[in-house]
Amino acid sequence: MMHALQLWYQHGWIRAIDVSLAEQLQQLGASESAAFMAALTSVQLGHGHPCLDLNSLYHNFERSLNLPPEHATADSLQVCQAPKALLEADASVSTLDNCLSQLQQSAVVNQPNSPLVLQGTRLYLRRYYDYEQRIKADLKRRMVAQVPVDTERLRRVLDALFGQTERISWQRTACAMAMRSRFTIVTGGPGTGKTYTVVRLLATLQKLRTQAAPLRIRLAAPTGKAAARMSESISAELGNLDAIKEVADVLAEGLASDAVTLHRLLGTVPHSRRFRHNASNPLHADVLIIDEASMVDIGMLAAVVAALPAHARLILLGDKDQLASVEAGAILGQLCEGAEQGHYAPELIEWLNKTSANLMPDHTLDADAERWPYLQHTTMFHESRRFDAEKGIGKLAYEVNQQRIEWLQQWLRDSQLMAATHPEFDNIHVLQSSHADDANIKRLVLDGYAPLQQLLSKGPNDNSEQGVNEWAKAILAQLGEFQLLTAVREGNWGMHAFNQRVTYWLHGDQSQQHGWFSGRPVMVTHNDYHLNLRNGDIGVVLQRAEGEPLRVAFLNPQGDVRWVLPSRLTQIDTAYAMTIHKSQGSEFNHTVMVMPQTDAPILTKELLYTGITRAKSNFTLICSQPQLVIKAVQRRVKRNGGLTDA
Ligand SMILES: Nc1ncnc2c1ncn2[C@@H]1O[C@H](COP(=O)(O)OP(=O)(O)OP(=O)(O)O)[C@@H](O)[C@H]1O
């Protein structure tokens, strides 16, 4: 088994860390098979699963491990043994029962501080088990801490904020629900009014507070981009609240300026996993709102709940149907499972009815609601204010999310006709081509990037520092207008190949020789604490004046331009094309999504839904094989984990 792991590593099937973990455990006295299972647990972590689910492993070896990986070469398939054959050949782990008893007897499993924890049929590395336990215990404490609320006063405040509506207002329901305990989730697709609601929710909290001083409110998001968008949309909504001046003033009082990244909120300690704020140095906050919570990983949420004082409220906002974090965990997806149906307890419905202008619909009632503890604190919004669910992007996102194949098949076949005959579909297009260098793709890209190229060649209005900064700002804003998103990184239809292709189309041969050239958009691919740049930050290479060296312009969270020398940036990618994973938390006016030519497990409905919902006004799908789109929509991401276990 150890030899097999080495071969897997040599052929790029698994990571070095997966093998070295197994070797270290053997040195600690683990049997070969226990060490092997630990390596598989680490492999799963690399795929975003906090644990190895032995039940699904023995049910379907290849599918649950994604081994051999999709990029496995023919050579490697000859040399490397598949997991199923390996496990079946060893009596100690040949069946699920044997494997469980082997692990139960192991010195490295379920002992005080042992590196592995077996919980039911889930095998964890201890750190991830601890994260999960910490989150569960903390959320439970915040959920049971029922806060007394004057329902009459609450009703009056909500009447002022939302007015009377004919139908149930889920936005109002979310505000009411958040008053009852110290944990709340508001989930919904793009434009469903999460930000609109959260501003009113905060206003309600401030109005009904029992302490004299305003509540201290912190806003945070997993990435710099998401934090910047959160600040922007919250200040726009605060402007709209001016109609209810008294509320706007009381809200603004306790609101700590801008939204920050979670790393900044907690304070990173250089070269360490630790944060400055933790259980012994808690955050100064009464309310913490985390936007884009689908991107928060389990380690980060564990750090957040440790640093958040017990009395504080934690409010998660996000779209549960989007891709989960790249790191381990799919927190929002797991906590919100079943949110479509409500699953509210009779007692909760009765309480909500007291605070609401309308009665809660019957279908949200569940007499067996104890099975859904997190849903008693969750509101899901279905109606997008930005997209009509019957038109264009809204319709496409809805059909993909609901995995409704028939409409999609028709759209993939007849998108041109539909766009020509039904104006409501003229902003969603399919460009089918079997060549990534196809002239139609080239035309689409050149047209899409034409305004960017014009801005670049026009140069700054004047050469003053302000003039140059304004020019850089305009170019960075223009980068949000048109964006290629790829489903995969590698291969002819992947992110790297498209970046090379577009660079060549726009800048010709010269750009191939010089990695750094004026106009190159770049994405930072790792957090850089020295430069204060975050994974996902976008910059653009520019020459500020004749004879000056090239510099990369980034926007800081305050919206000002900062310039960095290219030589200081070690981990970046060109950003004409980015992966859908990296696009999470961003939106682009015209989004072009590129599907690969061959199927892969990474192609899921969550991936497609995330890509489609990045588009603000136009969406184009480039694909060579429409049936792969259908296959992807039928496949769902399944992340293991015990967050919702009793
Ligand atoms: N009840 C409402 N009445 C009037 N306008 C609303 C209402 N709810 C939302 N809106 C408006 O709809 C738009 C989208 O709302 P909002 O930005 O809050 O959605 P969101 O769910 O936060 O979107 P995203 O996920 O893209 O950030 C905003 O312009 C907002 O002001």
The ligand as a MOL file (V3000), in Angstrom:
LIG
                    3D

  0  0  0     0  0            999 V3000
M  V30 BEGIN CTAB
M  V30 COUNTS 31 33 0 0 0
M  V30 BEGIN ATOM
M  V30 1 N -38.0340 44.6390 -0.8340 0
M  V30 2 C -37.3960 45.3730 -1.7430 0
M  V30 3 N -37.9560 46.4790 -2.2420 0
M  V30 4 C -37.3320 47.2380 -3.1520 0
M  V30 5 N -36.1210 46.9570 -3.6610 0
M  V30 6 C -35.5030 45.8640 -3.2190 0
M  V30 7 C -36.1000 45.0020 -2.2450 0
M  V30 8 N -35.2560 43.9730 -2.0200 0
M  V30 9 C -34.1850 44.1730 -2.8000 0
M  V30 10 N -34.3280 45.3010 -3.5100 0
M  V30 11 C -33.3540 45.8500 -4.4840 0
M  V30 12 O -32.9660 44.7980 -5.3560 0
M  V30 13 C -31.5940 44.8910 -5.6760 0
M  V30 14 C -30.8760 43.5760 -5.2960 0
M  V30 15 O -30.8950 43.4600 -3.8910 0
M  V30 16 P -29.5740 43.0920 -3.0680 0
M  V30 17 O -28.3640 43.7760 -3.6130 0
M  V30 18 O -29.8890 43.3070 -1.6370 0
M  V30 19 O -29.4870 41.5390 -3.4070 0
M  V30 20 P -28.3910 40.4770 -2.9120 0
M  V30 21 O -29.1240 39.2340 -2.6170 0
M  V30 22 O -27.5800 41.0740 -1.8070 0
M  V30 23 O -27.5320 40.3180 -4.2320 0
M  V30 24 P -26.0260 39.7090 -4.3830 0
M  V30 25 O -26.0540 38.3030 -3.9320 0
M  V30 26 O -25.7680 39.8310 -5.8300 0
M  V30 27 O -25.1530 40.5820 -3.5320 0
M  V30 28 C -31.0550 46.0910 -4.9480 0
M  V30 29 O -31.0760 47.1970 -5.8240 0
M  V30 30 C -32.0730 46.3180 -3.8360 0
M  V30 31 O -32.1420 47.6770 -3.4350 0
M  V30 END ATOM
M  V30 BEGIN BOND
M  V30 1 1 1 2
M  V30 2 1 2 3
M  V30 3 2 2 7
M  V30 4 2 3 4
M  V30 5 1 4 5
M  V30 6 2 5 6
M  V30 7 1 6 7
M  V30 8 1 6 10
M  V30 9 1 7 8
M  V30 10 2 8 9
M  V30 11 1 9 10
M  V30 12 1 10 11
M  V30 13 1 11 12
M  V30 14 1 11 30
M  V30 15 1 12 13
M  V30 16 1 13 14
M  V30 17 1 13 28
M  V30 18 1 14 15
M  V30 19 1 15 16
M  V30 20 2 16 17
M  V30 21 1 16 18
M  V30 22 1 16 19
M  V30 23 1 19 20
M  V30 24 2 20 21
M  V30 25 1 20 22
M  V30 26 1 20 23
M  V30 27 1 23 24
M  V30 28 2 24 25
M  V30 29 1 24 26
M  V30 30 1 24 27
M  V30 31 1 28 29
M  V30 32 1 28 30
M  V30 33 1 30 31
M  V30 END BOND
M  V30 END CTAB
M  END
